């Protein structure tokens, strides 16, 4: 009964997800959603498709920046936080 337990690890870094990759993805997603909304309101299928294209580009840019090291860093754990 003399086992000592620790709390599970919290977020590894203090940026709380406020990274370049997340900002690029968020702003791109908002712009893409606005383009889609305007396209729906004005019944312009070309604008709707363009908005979808902006969303795809925002996702690819976010993933690319994350792969380039501009996203939330990851720490490797063995999965046993209770040791």
PyMOL Python script that loads the backbone (N, CA, C, O; Angstrom):
from pymol import cmd

cmd.read_pdbstr("""\
ATOM      1  N   UNK A   1       0.800  -1.206   0.000  1.00  0.00           N
ATOM      2  CA  UNK A   1       0.000   0.000   0.000  1.00  0.00           C
ATOM      3  C   UNK A   1       0.840   1.267   0.000  1.00  0.00           C
ATOM      4  O   UNK A   1       0.299   2.366   0.124  1.00  0.00           O
ATOM      5  N   UNK A   2       2.137   1.135  -0.136  1.00  0.00           N
ATOM      6  CA  UNK A   2       2.986   2.318  -0.146  1.00  0.00           C
ATOM      7  C   UNK A   2       3.337   2.748  -1.564  1.00  0.00           C
ATOM      8  O   UNK A   2       4.464   3.170  -1.823  1.00  0.00           O
ATOM      9  N   UNK A   3       2.398   2.645  -2.466  1.00  0.00           N
ATOM     10  CA  UNK A   3       2.663   3.072  -3.835  1.00  0.00           C
ATOM     11  C   UNK A   3       2.353   4.548  -3.974  1.00  0.00           C
ATOM     12  O   UNK A   3       1.359   5.051  -3.449  1.00  0.00           O
ATOM     13  N   UNK A   4       3.218   5.220  -4.685  1.00  0.00           N
ATOM     14  CA  UNK A   4       3.017   6.642  -4.926  1.00  0.00           C
ATOM     15  C   UNK A   4       2.587   6.830  -6.371  1.00  0.00           C
ATOM     16  O   UNK A   4       3.246   6.350  -7.294  1.00  0.00           O
ATOM     17  N   UNK A   5       1.488   7.524  -6.558  1.00  0.00           N
ATOM     18  CA  UNK A   5       0.988   7.784  -7.891  1.00  0.00           C
ATOM     19  C   UNK A   5       1.121   9.265  -8.207  1.00  0.00           C
ATOM     20  O   UNK A   5       1.040  10.119  -7.323  1.00  0.00           O
ATOM     21  N   UNK A   6       1.325   9.547  -9.479  1.00  0.00           N
ATOM     22  CA  UNK A   6       1.400  10.940  -9.912  1.00  0.00           C
ATOM     23  C   UNK A   6       0.238  11.228 -10.850  1.00  0.00           C
ATOM     24  O   UNK A   6      -0.427  10.316 -11.341  1.00  0.00           O
ATOM     25  N   UNK A   7       0.016  12.485 -11.083  1.00  0.00           N
ATOM     26  CA  UNK A   7      -1.034  12.876 -12.004  1.00  0.00           C
ATOM     27  C   UNK A   7      -0.607  12.591 -13.439  1.00  0.00           C
ATOM     28  O   UNK A   7       0.589  12.555 -13.731  1.00  0.00           O
ATOM     29  N   UNK A   8      -1.557  12.390 -14.328  1.00  0.00           N
ATOM     30  CA  UNK A   8      -1.181  12.194 -15.733  1.00  0.00           C
ATOM     31  C   UNK A   8      -0.563  13.472 -16.292  1.00  0.00           C
ATOM     32  O   UNK A   8      -0.838  14.565 -15.799  1.00  0.00           O
ATOM     33  N   UNK A   9       0.266  13.334 -17.312  1.00  0.00           N
ATOM     34  CA  UNK A   9       0.903  14.532 -17.862  1.00  0.00           C
ATOM     35  C   UNK A   9      -0.127  15.472 -18.471  1.00  0.00           C
ATOM     36  O   UNK A   9      -1.088  15.040 -19.107  1.00  0.00           O
ATOM     37  N   UNK A  10       0.090  16.741 -18.268  1.00  0.00           N
ATOM     38  CA  UNK A  10      -0.820  17.732 -18.840  1.00  0.00           C
ATOM     39  C   UNK A  10      -0.292  18.127 -20.216  1.00  0.00           C
ATOM     40  O   UNK A  10       0.571  17.449 -20.772  1.00  0.00           O
ATOM     41  N   UNK A  11      -0.805  19.209 -20.755  1.00  0.00           N
ATOM     42  CA  UNK A  11      -0.349  19.676 -22.055  1.00  0.00           C
ATOM     43  C   UNK A  11       1.162  19.878 -22.009  1.00  0.00           C
ATOM     44  O   UNK A  11       1.669  20.481 -21.063  1.00  0.00           O
ATOM     45  N   UNK A  12       1.888  19.391 -23.004  1.00  0.00           N
ATOM     46  CA  UNK A  12       3.339  19.420 -22.925  1.00  0.00           C
ATOM     47  C   UNK A  12       3.948  20.803 -23.004  1.00  0.00           C
ATOM     48  O   UNK A  12       5.070  21.008 -22.540  1.00  0.00           O
ATOM     49  N   UNK A  13       3.235  21.759 -23.583  1.00  0.00           N
ATOM     50  CA  UNK A  13       3.821  23.083 -23.750  1.00  0.00           C
ATOM     51  C   UNK A  13       2.800  24.138 -23.359  1.00  0.00           C
ATOM     52  O   UNK A  13       1.604  23.855 -23.289  1.00  0.00           O
ATOM     53  N   UNK A  14       3.262  25.340 -23.109  1.00  0.00           N
ATOM     54  CA  UNK A  14       2.401  26.405 -22.602  1.00  0.00           C
ATOM     55  C   UNK A  14       1.773  27.256 -23.702  1.00  0.00           C
ATOM     56  O   UNK A  14       1.241  28.327 -23.411  1.00  0.00           O
ATOM     57  N   UNK A  15       1.821  26.806 -24.965  1.00  0.00           N
ATOM     58  CA  UNK A  15       1.246  27.643 -26.015  1.00  0.00           C
ATOM     59  C   UNK A  15      -0.252  27.399 -26.178  1.00  0.00           C
ATOM     60  O   UNK A  15      -0.908  28.152 -26.898  1.00  0.00           O
ATOM     61  N   UNK A  16      -0.809  26.392 -25.546  1.00  0.00           N
ATOM     62  CA  UNK A  16      -2.247  26.101 -25.551  1.00  0.00           C
ATOM     63  C   UNK A  16      -2.807  25.997 -26.963  1.00  0.00           C
ATOM     64  O   UNK A  16      -3.959  26.361 -27.197  1.00  0.00           O
ATOM     65  N   UNK A  17      -2.023  25.514 -27.891  1.00  0.00           N
ATOM     66  CA  UNK A  17      -2.485  25.344 -29.259  1.00  0.00           C
ATOM     67  C   UNK A  17      -2.454  26.603 -30.094  1.00  0.00           C
ATOM     68  O   UNK A  17      -2.889  26.584 -31.245  1.00  0.00           O
ATOM     69  N   UNK A  18      -1.957  27.688 -29.552  1.00  0.00           N
ATOM     70  CA  UNK A  18      -1.889  28.948 -30.297  1.00  0.00           C
ATOM     71  C   UNK A  18      -0.607  28.955 -31.122  1.00  0.00           C
ATOM     72  O   UNK A  18       0.364  29.630 -30.781  1.00  0.00           O
ATOM     73  N   UNK A  19      -0.623  28.205 -32.193  1.00  0.00           N
ATOM     74  CA  UNK A  19       0.554  28.062 -33.036  1.00  0.00           C
ATOM     75  C   UNK A  19       0.267  28.649 -34.412  1.00  0.00           C
ATOM     76  O   UNK A  19      -0.877  28.950 -34.753  1.00  0.00           O
ATOM     77  N   UNK A  20       1.314  28.801 -35.182  1.00  0.00           N
ATOM     78  CA  UNK A  20       1.155  29.320 -36.541  1.00  0.00           C
ATOM     79  C   UNK A  20       0.270  28.390 -37.369  1.00  0.00           C
ATOM     80  O   UNK A  20      -0.586  28.853 -38.123  1.00  0.00           O
ATOM     81  N   UNK A  21       0.474  27.096 -37.231  1.00  0.00           N
ATOM     82  CA  UNK A  21      -0.324  26.136 -38.002  1.00  0.00           C
ATOM     83  C   UNK A  21      -1.809  26.239 -37.649  1.00  0.00           C
ATOM     84  O   UNK A  21      -2.659  26.194 -38.538  1.00  0.00           O
ATOM     85  N   UNK A  22      -2.120  26.375 -36.383  1.00  0.00           N
ATOM     86  CA  UNK A  22      -3.533  26.444 -35.994  1.00  0.00           C
ATOM     87  C   UNK A  22      -4.172  27.754 -36.430  1.00  0.00           C
ATOM     88  O   UNK A  22      -5.338  27.771 -36.824  1.00  0.00           O
ATOM     89  N   UNK A  23      -3.427  28.845 -36.365  1.00  0.00           N
ATOM     90  CA  UNK A  23      -3.978  30.132 -36.798  1.00  0.00           C
ATOM     91  C   UNK A  23      -4.221  30.146 -38.300  1.00  0.00           C
ATOM     92  O   UNK A  23      -5.255  30.643 -38.746  1.00  0.00           O
ATOM     93  N   UNK A  24      -3.305  29.620 -39.079  1.00  0.00           N
ATOM     94  CA  UNK A  24      -3.491  29.570 -40.532  1.00  0.00           C
ATOM     95  C   UNK A  24      -4.711  28.716 -40.869  1.00  0.00           C
ATOM     96  O   UNK A  24      -5.525  29.096 -41.710  1.00  0.00           O
ATOM     97  N   UNK A  25      -4.836  27.571 -40.217  1.00  0.00           N
ATOM     98  CA  UNK A  25      -5.989  26.710 -40.485  1.00  0.00           C
ATOM     99  C   UNK A  25      -7.297  27.382 -40.065  1.00  0.00           C
ATOM    100  O   UNK A  25      -8.284  27.322 -40.799  1.00  0.00           O
ATOM    101  N   UNK A  26      -7.315  28.008 -38.915  1.00  0.00           N
ATOM    102  CA  UNK A  26      -8.542  28.634 -38.419  1.00  0.00           C
ATOM    103  C   UNK A  26      -8.976  29.801 -39.304  1.00  0.00           C
ATOM    104  O   UNK A  26     -10.143  29.894 -39.685  1.00  0.00           O
ATOM    105  N   UNK A  27      -8.045  30.683 -39.627  1.00  0.00           N
ATOM    106  CA  UNK A  27      -8.393  31.835 -40.463  1.00  0.00           C
ATOM    107  C   UNK A  27      -8.801  31.380 -41.865  1.00  0.00           C
ATOM    108  O   UNK A  27      -9.762  31.905 -42.427  1.00  0.00           O
ATOM    109  N   UNK A  28      -8.090  30.421 -42.427  1.00  0.00           N
ATOM    110  CA  UNK A  28      -8.461  29.888 -43.741  1.00  0.00           C
ATOM    111  C   UNK A  28      -9.817  29.227 -43.731  1.00  0.00           C
ATOM    112  O   UNK A  28     -10.573  29.352 -44.695  1.00  0.00           O
ATOM    113  N   UNK A  29     -10.142  28.521 -42.654  1.00  0.00           N
ATOM    114  CA  UNK A  29     -11.446  27.866 -42.548  1.00  0.00           C
ATOM    115  C   UNK A  29     -12.577  28.888 -42.448  1.00  0.00           C
ATOM    116  O   UNK A  29     -13.637  28.705 -43.048  1.00  0.00           O
ATOM    117  N   UNK A  30     -12.354  29.953 -41.698  1.00  0.00           N
ATOM    118  CA  UNK A  30     -13.377  30.997 -41.574  1.00  0.00           C
ATOM    119  C   UNK A  30     -13.602  31.678 -42.918  1.00  0.00           C
ATOM    120  O   UNK A  30     -14.745  31.915 -43.308  1.00  0.00           O
ATOM    121  N   UNK A  31     -12.532  31.994 -43.625  1.00  0.00           N
ATOM    122  CA  UNK A  31     -12.667  32.625 -44.940  1.00  0.00           C
ATOM    123  C   UNK A  31     -13.377  31.693 -45.914  1.00  0.00           C
ATOM    124  O   UNK A  31     -14.259  32.123 -46.657  1.00  0.00           O
ATOM    125  N   UNK A  32     -12.998  30.421 -45.913  1.00  0.00           N
ATOM    126  CA  UNK A  32     -13.662  29.445 -46.787  1.00  0.00           C
ATOM    127  C   UNK A  32     -15.137  29.295 -46.460  1.00  0.00           C
ATOM    128  O   UNK A  32     -15.965  29.208 -47.367  1.00  0.00           O
ATOM    129  N   UNK A  33     -15.477  29.263 -45.177  1.00  0.00           N
ATOM    130  CA  UNK A  33     -16.883  29.147 -44.787  1.00  0.00           C
ATOM    131  C   UNK A  33     -17.673  30.385 -45.194  1.00  0.00           C
ATOM    132  O   UNK A  33     -18.831  30.274 -45.596  1.00  0.00           O
ATOM    133  N   UNK A  34     -17.058  31.571 -45.092  1.00  0.00           N
ATOM    134  CA  UNK A  34     -17.735  32.796 -45.529  1.00  0.00           C
ATOM    135  C   UNK A  34     -17.969  32.791 -47.040  1.00  0.00           C
ATOM    136  O   UNK A  34     -19.027  33.217 -47.503  1.00  0.00           O
ATOM    137  N   UNK A  35     -17.002  32.318 -47.801  1.00  0.00           N
ATOM    138  CA  UNK A  35     -17.172  32.245 -49.257  1.00  0.00           C
ATOM    139  C   UNK A  35     -18.294  31.273 -49.605  1.00  0.00           C
ATOM    140  O   UNK A  35     -19.104  31.548 -50.490  1.00  0.00           O
ATOM    141  N   UNK A  36     -18.342  30.143 -48.914  1.00  0.00           N
ATOM    142  CA  UNK A  36     -19.417  29.176 -49.151  1.00  0.00           C
ATOM    143  C   UNK A  36     -20.771  29.784 -48.791  1.00  0.00           C
ATOM    144  O   UNK A  36     -21.740  29.619 -49.531  1.00  0.00           O
ATOM    145  N   UNK A  37     -20.843  30.484 -47.663  1.00  0.00           N
ATOM    146  CA  UNK A  37     -22.102  31.090 -47.233  1.00  0.00           C
ATOM    147  C   UNK A  37     -22.595  32.129 -48.233  1.00  0.00           C
ATOM    148  O   UNK A  37     -23.785  32.179 -48.545  1.00  0.00           O
ATOM    149  N   UNK A  38     -21.684  32.957 -48.736  1.00  0.00           N
ATOM    150  CA  UNK A  38     -22.070  33.956 -49.741  1.00  0.00           C
ATOM    151  C   UNK A  38     -22.512  33.255 -51.021  1.00  0.00           C
ATOM    152  O   UNK A  38     -23.480  33.671 -51.657  1.00  0.00           O
ATOM    153  N   UNK A  39     -21.814  32.210 -51.393  1.00  0.00           N
ATOM    154  CA  UNK A  39     -22.198  31.445 -52.586  1.00  0.00           C
ATOM    155  C   UNK A  39     -23.573  30.810 -52.450  1.00  0.00           C
ATOM    156  O   UNK A  39     -24.331  30.752 -53.418  1.00  0.00           O
ATOM    157  N   UNK A  40     -23.896  30.334 -51.257  1.00  0.00           N
ATOM    158  CA  UNK A  40     -25.223  29.759 -51.029  1.00  0.00           C
ATOM    159  C   UNK A  40     -26.285  30.849 -51.062  1.00  0.00           C
ATOM    160  O   UNK A  40     -27.344  30.665 -51.662  1.00  0.00           O
ATOM    161  N   UNK A  41     -26.010  31.983 -50.421  1.00  0.00           N
ATOM    162  CA  UNK A  41     -26.986  33.066 -50.368  1.00  0.00           C
ATOM    163  C   UNK A  41     -27.262  33.649 -51.752  1.00  0.00           C
ATOM    164  O   UNK A  41     -28.392  34.033 -52.052  1.00  0.00           O
ATOM    165  N   UNK A  42     -26.246  33.713 -52.583  1.00  0.00           N
ATOM    166  CA  UNK A  42     -26.408  34.291 -53.919  1.00  0.00           C
ATOM    167  C   UNK A  42     -26.655  33.222 -54.980  1.00  0.00           C
ATOM    168  O   UNK A  42     -26.769  33.544 -56.163  1.00  0.00           O
ATOM    169  N   UNK A  43     -26.736  31.980 -54.580  1.00  0.00           N
ATOM    170  CA  UNK A  43     -26.911  30.831 -55.474  1.00  0.00           C
ATOM    171  C   UNK A  43     -25.878  30.859 -56.592  1.00  0.00           C
ATOM    172  O   UNK A  43     -26.210  30.893 -57.777  1.00  0.00           O
ATOM    173  N   UNK A  44     -24.612  30.843 -56.175  1.00  0.00           N
ATOM    174  CA  UNK A  44     -23.483  30.814 -57.099  1.00  0.00           C
ATOM    175  C   UNK A  44     -22.664  29.551 -56.836  1.00  0.00           C
ATOM    176  O   UNK A  44     -21.815  29.537 -55.945  1.00  0.00           O
ATOM    177  N   UNK A  45     -22.913  28.495 -57.606  1.00  0.00           N
ATOM    178  CA  UNK A  45     -22.163  27.253 -57.388  1.00  0.00           C
ATOM    179  C   UNK A  45     -20.647  27.427 -57.526  1.00  0.00           C
ATOM    180  O   UNK A  45     -19.877  26.730 -56.864  1.00  0.00           O
ATOM    181  N   UNK A  46     -20.224  28.354 -58.383  1.00  0.00           N
ATOM    182  CA  UNK A  46     -18.778  28.568 -58.544  1.00  0.00           C
ATOM    183  C   UNK A  46     -18.172  29.091 -57.240  1.00  0.00           C
ATOM    184  O   UNK A  46     -17.075  28.683 -56.858  1.00  0.00           O
ATOM    185  N   UNK A  47     -18.880  29.989 -56.562  1.00  0.00           N
ATOM    186  CA  UNK A  47     -18.391  30.514 -55.282  1.00  0.00           C
ATOM    187  C   UNK A  47     -18.377  29.414 -54.222  1.00  0.00           C
ATOM    188  O   UNK A  47     -17.473  29.364 -53.388  1.00  0.00           O
ATOM    189  N   UNK A  48     -19.361  28.550 -54.253  1.00  0.00           N
ATOM    190  CA  UNK A  48     -19.395  27.453 -53.281  1.00  0.00           C
ATOM    191  C   UNK A  48     -18.210  26.519 -53.489  1.00  0.00           C
ATOM    192  O   UNK A  48     -17.571  26.095 -52.527  1.00  0.00           O
ATOM    193  N   UNK A  49     -17.922  26.202 -54.734  1.00  0.00           N
ATOM    194  CA  UNK A  49     -16.782  25.334 -55.028  1.00  0.00           C
ATOM    195  C   UNK A  49     -15.472  26.032 -54.659  1.00  0.00           C
ATOM    196  O   UNK A  49     -14.545  25.398 -54.155  1.00  0.00           O
ATOM    197  N   UNK A  50     -15.404  27.342 -54.913  1.00  0.00           N
ATOM    198  CA  UNK A  50     -14.202  28.095 -54.534  1.00  0.00           C
ATOM    199  C   UNK A  50     -14.015  28.076 -53.014  1.00  0.00           C
ATOM    200  O   UNK A  50     -12.891  27.950 -52.529  1.00  0.00           O
ATOM    201  N   UNK A  51     -15.109  28.201 -52.266  1.00  0.00           N
ATOM    202  CA  UNK A  51     -15.026  28.132 -50.802  1.00  0.00           C
ATOM    203  C   UNK A  51     -14.536  26.781 -50.323  1.00  0.00           C
ATOM    204  O   UNK A  51     -13.748  26.693 -49.380  1.00  0.00           O
ATOM    205  N   UNK A  52     -15.002  25.733 -50.974  1.00  0.00           N
ATOM    206  CA  UNK A  52     -14.526  24.389 -50.625  1.00  0.00           C
ATOM    207  C   UNK A  52     -13.032  24.272 -50.929  1.00  0.00           C
ATOM    208  O   UNK A  52     -12.280  23.658 -50.172  1.00  0.00           O
ATOM    209  N   UNK A  53     -12.615  24.872 -52.047  1.00  0.00           N
ATOM    210  CA  UNK A  53     -11.192  24.870 -52.384  1.00  0.00           C
ATOM    211  C   UNK A  53     -10.361  25.597 -51.339  1.00  0.00           C
ATOM    212  O   UNK A  53      -9.269  25.153 -50.985  1.00  0.00           O
ATOM    213  N   UNK A  54     -10.885  26.725 -50.843  1.00  0.00           N
ATOM    214  CA  UNK A  54     -10.171  27.465 -49.798  1.00  0.00           C
ATOM    215  C   UNK A  54     -10.073  26.619 -48.527  1.00  0.00           C
ATOM    216  O   UNK A  54      -9.039  26.624 -47.860  1.00  0.00           O
ATOM    217  N   UNK A  55     -11.140  25.897 -48.190  1.00  0.00           N
ATOM    218  CA  UNK A  55     -11.099  25.017 -47.013  1.00  0.00           C
ATOM    219  C   UNK A  55     -10.045  23.925 -47.170  1.00  0.00           C
ATOM    220  O   UNK A  55      -9.303  23.628 -46.233  1.00  0.00           O
ATOM    221  N   UNK A  56      -9.984  23.338 -48.344  1.00  0.00           N
ATOM    222  CA  UNK A  56      -8.990  22.283 -48.586  1.00  0.00           C
ATOM    223  C   UNK A  56      -7.580  22.862 -48.502  1.00  0.00           C
ATOM    224  O   UNK A  56      -6.694  22.256 -47.899  1.00  0.00           O
ATOM    225  N   UNK A  57      -7.369  24.039 -49.110  1.00  0.00           N
ATOM    226  CA  UNK A  57      -6.052  24.670 -49.037  1.00  0.00           C
ATOM    227  C   UNK A  57      -5.672  25.035 -47.608  1.00  0.00           C
ATOM    228  O   UNK A  57      -4.508  24.908 -47.227  1.00  0.00           O
ATOM    229  N   UNK A  58      -6.641  25.488 -46.811  1.00  0.00           N
ATOM    230  CA  UNK A  58      -6.358  25.818 -45.413  1.00  0.00           C
ATOM    231  C   UNK A  58      -5.948  24.563 -44.642  1.00  0.00           C
ATOM    232  O   UNK A  58      -5.023  24.601 -43.830  1.00  0.00           O
ATOM    233  N   UNK A  59      -6.639  23.458 -44.900  1.00  0.00           N
ATOM    234  CA  UNK A  59      -6.288  22.215 -44.217  1.00  0.00           C
ATOM    235  C   UNK A  59      -4.893  21.744 -44.618  1.00  0.00           C
ATOM    236  O   UNK A  59      -4.106  21.326 -43.769  1.00  0.00           O
ATOM    237  N   UNK A  60      -4.589  21.814 -45.915  1.00  0.00           N
ATOM    238  CA  UNK A  60      -3.261  21.394 -46.375  1.00  0.00           C
ATOM    239  C   UNK A  60      -2.169  22.314 -45.835  1.00  0.00           C
ATOM    240  O   UNK A  60      -1.086  21.851 -45.477  1.00  0.00           O
ATOM    241  N   UNK A  61      -2.452  23.620 -45.776  1.00  0.00           N
ATOM    242  CA  UNK A  61      -1.465  24.558 -45.236  1.00  0.00           C
ATOM    243  C   UNK A  61      -1.232  24.290 -43.750  1.00  0.00           C
ATOM    244  O   UNK A  61      -0.091  24.323 -43.289  1.00  0.00           O
ATOM    245  N   UNK A  62      -2.296  24.025 -43.000  1.00  0.00           N
ATOM    246  CA  UNK A  62      -2.144  23.719 -41.577  1.00  0.00           C
ATOM    247  C   UNK A  62      -1.344  22.451 -41.349  1.00  0.00           C
ATOM    248  O   UNK A  62      -0.479  22.398 -40.474  1.00  0.00           O
ATOM    249  N   UNK A  63      -1.638  21.424 -42.145  1.00  0.00           N
ATOM    250  CA  UNK A  63      -0.885  20.175 -42.010  1.00  0.00           C
ATOM    251  C   UNK A  63       0.576  20.361 -42.425  1.00  0.00           C
ATOM    252  O   UNK A  63       1.486  19.808 -41.808  1.00  0.00           O
ATOM    253  N   UNK A  64       0.778  21.144 -43.474  1.00  0.00           N
ATOM    254  CA  UNK A  64       2.153  21.403 -43.914  1.00  0.00           C
ATOM    255  C   UNK A  64       2.954  22.168 -42.875  1.00  0.00           C
ATOM    256  O   UNK A  64       4.115  21.851 -42.622  1.00  0.00           O
ATOM    257  N   UNK A  65       2.337  23.173 -42.276  1.00  0.00           N
ATOM    258  CA  UNK A  65       3.035  23.930 -41.228  1.00  0.00           C
ATOM    259  C   UNK A  65       3.286  23.067 -39.999  1.00  0.00           C
ATOM    260  O   UNK A  65       4.321  23.196 -39.346  1.00  0.00           O
ATOM    261  N   UNK A  66       2.345  22.192 -39.689  1.00  0.00           N
ATOM    262  CA  UNK A  66       2.552  21.287 -38.557  1.00  0.00           C
ATOM    263  C   UNK A  66       3.723  20.351 -38.826  1.00  0.00           C
ATOM    264  O   UNK A  66       4.536  20.086 -37.941  1.00  0.00           O
ATOM    265  N   UNK A  67       3.800  19.853 -40.064  1.00  0.00           N
ATOM    266  CA  UNK A  67       4.910  18.970 -40.424  1.00  0.00           C
ATOM    267  C   UNK A  67       6.239  19.731 -40.437  1.00  0.00           C
ATOM    268  O   UNK A  67       7.296  19.144 -40.205  1.00  0.00           O
ATOM    269  N   UNK A  68       6.181  21.029 -40.706  1.00  0.00           N
ATOM    270  CA  UNK A  68       7.395  21.845 -40.731  1.00  0.00           C
ATOM    271  C   UNK A  68       7.824  22.294 -39.336  1.00  0.00           C
ATOM    272  O   UNK A  68       8.830  22.989 -39.191  1.00  0.00           O
ATOM    273  N   UNK A  69       7.072  21.904 -38.316  1.00  0.00           N
ATOM    274  CA  UNK A  69       7.464  22.235 -36.951  1.00  0.00           C
ATOM    275  C   UNK A  69       6.817  23.485 -36.393  1.00  0.00           C
ATOM    276  O   UNK A  69       7.239  23.977 -35.347  1.00  0.00           O
ATOM    277  N   UNK A  70       5.808  24.011 -37.059  1.00  0.00           N
ATOM    278  CA  UNK A  70       5.141  25.225 -36.597  1.00  0.00           C
ATOM    279  C   UNK A  70       3.856  24.926 -35.831  1.00  0.00           C
ATOM    280  O   UNK A  70       3.083  25.838 -35.537  1.00  0.00           O
ATOM    281  N   UNK A  71       3.626  23.667 -35.509  1.00  0.00           N
ATOM    282  CA  UNK A  71       2.438  23.269 -34.762  1.00  0.00           C
ATOM    283  C   UNK A  71       2.779  22.881 -33.340  1.00  0.00           C
ATOM    284  O   UNK A  71       3.877  23.149 -32.853  1.00  0.00           O
ATOM    285  N   UNK A  72       1.827  22.248 -32.682  1.00  0.00           N
ATOM    286  CA  UNK A  72       2.016  21.795 -31.308  1.00  0.00           C
ATOM    287  C   UNK A  72       3.009  20.639 -31.286  1.00  0.00           C
ATOM    288  O   UNK A  72       2.766  19.622 -31.936  1.00  0.00           O
ATOM    289  N   UNK A  73       4.129  20.760 -30.557  1.00  0.00           N
ATOM    290  CA  UNK A  73       5.068  19.650 -30.472  1.00  0.00           C
ATOM    291  C   UNK A  73       4.458  18.470 -29.714  1.00  0.00           C
ATOM    292  O   UNK A  73       3.587  18.638 -28.860  1.00  0.00           O
ATOM    293  N   UNK A  74       4.925  17.314 -30.039  1.00  0.00           N
ATOM    294  CA  UNK A  74       4.443  16.105 -29.360  1.00  0.00           C
ATOM    295  C   UNK A  74       5.565  15.504 -28.540  1.00  0.00           C
ATOM    296  O   UNK A  74       6.732  15.525 -28.930  1.00  0.00           O
ATOM    297  N   UNK A  75       5.181  14.970 -27.399  1.00  0.00           N
ATOM    298  CA  UNK A  75       6.155  14.259 -26.565  1.00  0.00           C
ATOM    299  C   UNK A  75       5.813  12.781 -26.600  1.00  0.00           C
ATOM    300  O   UNK A  75       4.641  12.403 -26.588  1.00  0.00           O
ATOM    301  N   UNK A  76       6.826  11.960 -26.643  1.00  0.00           N
ATOM    302  CA  UNK A  76       6.591  10.522 -26.621  1.00  0.00           C
ATOM    303  C   UNK A  76       6.453  10.069 -25.176  1.00  0.00           C
ATOM    304  O   UNK A  76       7.283  10.397 -24.329  1.00  0.00           O
ATOM    305  N   UNK A  77       5.416   9.327 -24.909  1.00  0.00           N
ATOM    306  CA  UNK A  77       5.237   8.729 -23.586  1.00  0.00           C
ATOM    307  C   UNK A  77       5.056   7.233 -23.753  1.00  0.00           C
ATOM    308  O   UNK A  77       4.655   6.766 -24.819  1.00  0.00           O
ATOM    309  N   UNK A  78       5.344   6.501 -22.731  1.00  0.00           N
ATOM    310  CA  UNK A  78       5.175   5.055 -22.810  1.00  0.00           C
ATOM    311  C   UNK A  78       3.746   4.640 -22.492  1.00  0.00           C
ATOM    312  O   UNK A  78       3.426   3.453 -22.546  1.00  0.00           O
ATOM    313  N   UNK A  79       2.892   5.582 -22.166  1.00  0.00           N
ATOM    314  CA  UNK A  79       1.498   5.277 -21.900  1.00  0.00           C
ATOM    315  C   UNK A  79       1.198   4.973 -20.458  1.00  0.00           C
ATOM    316  O   UNK A  79       0.029   4.949 -20.074  1.00  0.00           O
ATOM    317  N   UNK A  80       2.207   4.739 -19.640  1.00  0.00           N
ATOM    318  CA  UNK A  80       1.976   4.401 -18.240  1.00  0.00           C
ATOM    319  C   UNK A  80       2.264   5.622 -17.378  1.00  0.00           C
ATOM    320  O   UNK A  80       3.371   5.777 -16.863  1.00  0.00           O
ATOM    321  N   UNK A  81       1.283   6.474 -17.226  1.00  0.00           N
ATOM    322  CA  UNK A  81       1.473   7.696 -16.467  1.00  0.00           C
ATOM    323  C   UNK A  81       1.451   7.459 -14.959  1.00  0.00           C
ATOM    324  O   UNK A  81       1.841   8.337 -14.190  1.00  0.00           O
ATOM    325  N   UNK A  82       1.000   6.282 -14.534  1.00  0.00           N
ATOM    326  CA  UNK A  82       0.828   6.009 -13.109  1.00  0.00           C
ATOM    327  C   UNK A  82       2.100   5.457 -12.446  1.00  0.00           C
ATOM    328  O   UNK A  82       2.077   5.148 -11.254  1.00  0.00           O
ATOM    329  N   UNK A  83       3.201   5.328 -13.186  1.00  0.00           N
ATOM    330  CA  UNK A  83       4.430   4.790 -12.597  1.00  0.00           C
ATOM    331  C   UNK A  83       5.216   5.869 -11.921  1.00  0.00           C
ATOM    332  O   UNK A  83       6.283   5.602 -11.368  1.00  0.00           O
TER     333      UNK A  83
END
""", "prot")
cmd.dss("prot")
cmd.show_as("cartoon", "prot")
cmd.util.cbc("prot")
cmd.orient("prot")
